[in-house]
Amino acid sequence: MKTILSAFVTLAMLAGVAPASAQKSQPAGSIDGTVGLAQALRAGGHVILVRHGATFSNQADTDPFNLADVAKQRNLNDKGKELAKAFGQAIRAAGVPVGEVYTSQFNRAYETAVLAGFKGIETTVDLSEGGLVVTPDENNRRAKALRDMLAKAPDKGKNDILITHKPNIVDALGQDWFDVKEGEASIFKPEGGKYRLLARVQMEDWPKLAASMR
């Protein structure tokens, strides 16, 4: 049976140290993996790292020095907007408590959080895509900042959400995330200054996770 998420794994990564080669998670063998993940998220204590939702492939960031000009950015397409809304609805339907929400300064990341219905959203340069317009040192600093955020435990009984970009995720976590899709979430458990990967979930599969708890 095709399942909606990766199996729980025992991958532990040091905060501030990018893994040279991370262990790939394997498909879960039954719906028990889905229910177990939903129950774990209900209890809180996790960081949900999300690549922004689906975008227009014929758009580009033509003025990355002026992030206020949304018209010159690659933005969410209709599918991205629809799935972002369904993502937030599923989070609430599954009873997953949300704590802090941080996003990139680019509109496609911030809008993903807004359409999901999250409150108290904070944008940060630490999650913003730098690419070729910032120095290698700054890109490395942002990668470390992301790893630090993954290693920070949320407030008790809450799950923090980070919404960023593929380059930031790959820089922070390594080439095992090179295939990360738009809208995909990687769910981590911070533990003693480290972080452990629990699962990777596609944005369209969150409603199935919520349904498993009914």
HELIX and SHEET records of a PDB file:
HELIX    1   1 ASP A   32  ALA A   43  1                                  12    
HELIX    2   2 VAL A   70  LYS A   72  5                                   3    
HELIX    3   3 ASP A   78  ALA A   93  1                                  16    
HELIX    4   4 ASN A  107  LEU A  115  1                                   9    
HELIX    5   5 VAL A  125  LEU A  127  5                                   3    
HELIX    6   6 GLY A  131  VAL A  133  5                                   3    
HELIX    7   7 PRO A  136  ALA A  151  1                                  16    
HELIX    8   8 LYS A  166  LEU A  173  1                                   8    
HELIX    9   9 GLN A  175  TRP A  177  5                                   3    
HELIX   10  10 MET A  203  ASP A  205  5                                   3    
HELIX   11  11 TRP A  206  ALA A  211  1                                   6    
SHEET    1   A 7 ALA A  12  LEU A  14  0                                        
SHEET    2   A 7 LYS A 194  VAL A 201 -1                                        
SHEET    3   A 7 ALA A 185  GLU A 191 -1                                        
SHEET    4   A 7 HIS A  46  ARG A  51 -1                                        
SHEET    5   A 7 ASN A 159  THR A 164  1                                        
SHEET    6   A 7 VAL A  98  THR A 103  1                                        
SHEET    7   A 7 ILE A 121  THR A 123  1                                        
END                                                                             
